[in-house]
Amino acid sequence: MHVDFSSMKPIYVQIAEAIEDDILLGKLEEGEAAYSQLVLSRELTVNPATAAKGLRLLVEKGLLEKQRGLSMTVAEGARERLTTEKQQGGFSQMAENLVREARKIGLPKEQVLSTIETLFETTDETQSTEGSERDD
């Protein structure tokens, strides 16, 4: 897991999105301990309050659960909710952005589709994010 300090996207949002990716990829399983605020802040070299804000976003979305006196856990049904959310809105938005950018630079439809096919066949989904330690 990493954050891009030069990105316009807030760091806490990047943290939340990276954890969502780990849930979708099965690196974090439902019912298991999630990354702790302190581990995230130490590994990513960010303020603990920033890490906490990213975790709080996921609690508010119902993807993580706080358990008093215990570590935060991935909520039951989190992966299914994320998958549905990404399918209903996120993926379509990404595809629209891709088409818009391809048109800006004059790429023909066939080249875009060919590139997507090649990437789909050769890219390992586990390469999209790096793992982080959990606070077990």
Secondary structure, DSSP 4 states (H G I P E B T S, - for coil): ----TTSSS-HHHHHHHHHHHHHHTTSS-TTSB---HHHHHHHHT--HHHHHHHHHHHHHTTSEE--TTS--EEPTTHHHHHHHHIIIIIHHHHHHHHHHHHHHTT--HHHHHHHHHHHHHH--GGGSS-------
